[in-house]
Amino acid sequence: MGWHNRKMGIKSGVTGGFLLDTFSAEGGYSLRQLKTGITNVCRVRRISDDAEQDFTAAEITQTDLQAFCGGSGIGFIKTFYDQSGNGNDAVAKAEEQYKILQIGVIYNINGIASSFLNTVNGDYVLDSSISFGTAFLVGQVIVKNVINYVMGDPASPGLFVNGTFGGVNGTGGFDGSNIRSLSDEDFDQHSWYWNNRSSDLYAAQDGAAEANIGTFDPININGIVGRPGFNSLRGFFQEVIIFNTDESSNKSAIESDINDYYSIY
């Protein structure tokens, strides 16, 4: 499969520049650039000697990653740098890091760079906890027989995309008491959306209208691409943007930008 890395993702719904130039997020983590002035988007660890190096979005290429990791090397993402401007970086322990380069070949979905993990335990812990209001995530699940948490906190569970536990069968969340989900799980790439307002959880997939999936207590997010200490997203992860505010009125514009870049639906 061929691949490429795109530099800009802003076409629909915003006035220009990058996505987070227009919308003020609490945390933004991606292999593409999300905000003007951002330099490094991630830090990569090569397996040969555990040396590390920062990479810009423009350097997330097979050539640049091979130059650091070796022509047939393996590279892991140690840190996803926060592109919101809040400095809330996401760091994973060595055994929980997602790969970006496997035997010299960059992981990708439909030609766009991605990170990848196929073990239960893997998550990136944030420097500071975020009070969840709205979140958007891009990825693809490869396993459905476990809860695929994509963000959360050990003390106040989190949000997930697939699984077979407690009636879970799609996009949803667990607040410690209530398990809420849509019936939409599969093995395709998706753009997911969650919103917690008026004591309810709303969710949607691929630009569809949001659905109220039930009562939901406030939760905190202390980790991404998994719930710290619990199951992770098993598969491909490309981007997550987290707000501590209700962004339901901006859902269409944000999702349009995401889809313009990733061409999911």
C-alpha positions, 0 to 999 in steps of 0.5 A: 500500500502506498502512503503519503503525509499531508501538511494541511487539514483545514478546508471545510468549516474553518476560516483558514490555517490549522484546525486548532487555530480556530477551535481552542482545545484542551489537548490535541494529539496527532501525526499531522500539524493541528496549530500554527507554530507547532514544531514537533508532533511526536518523539520516536524511540528506535528499538536498536539502542533506545535512542530517541528523536523528535519529529515534525509533521513534515518529517513523519515520512518513511525516508526520515523515519528510516534515517533514524531507525534504520532501513529495516528498523522498528520505531515506537512513539514515546511521546505525542506532543500536545498541539493545543498550546497547553503543554499537556504532553502524552507519554507512554512507558516503553512496553506500552508504546505504539509502533510507527515503523515496522521493519522499515515500513511506516504504518498507515491507513489509506496512505496516511501515517498512523501508529499501531498497537496489538496488545491489551496494555498501551496508553499515553499518560497526560501531564495533567488531567482534563475534564471531559466535555467533547472529544474527536478521535480517528483510528481503526480497531482490529480486535473486538473481544476486549474493551477498546478504551481510547481515553480515560482515567483509572478512577473515573473510567473512560470512553471506548469504541468497541468491545464485548463487555457489559453489553458494549458493542460500539462507540460509548463510555463508562462513567463508573456506574453507567455503560453507554454505547451505540451499536456500531462496532466493526473493523473499519477506520472511523472518525468518532465523537463524544459529548457530555452535557446536561448529564447525558452522553452523546456519541456519533461516528463518521459525521452522523448526527449525534445520538443521546445514549443515556445518563452519564456522569462527568469523567476526567481524562488522564490518558489517551489511546487507552485508559491508564491501567486498563485496556487500550485501543488495539489497532491504529491511532491517528488523532484525538482532540479533547475539549473541556467544553460543549462543542456540539455546535462546532461538531460539523465544522470540526468533523469536516476538517478531520474528514477533509484530511483523512477522507474517511467517509 
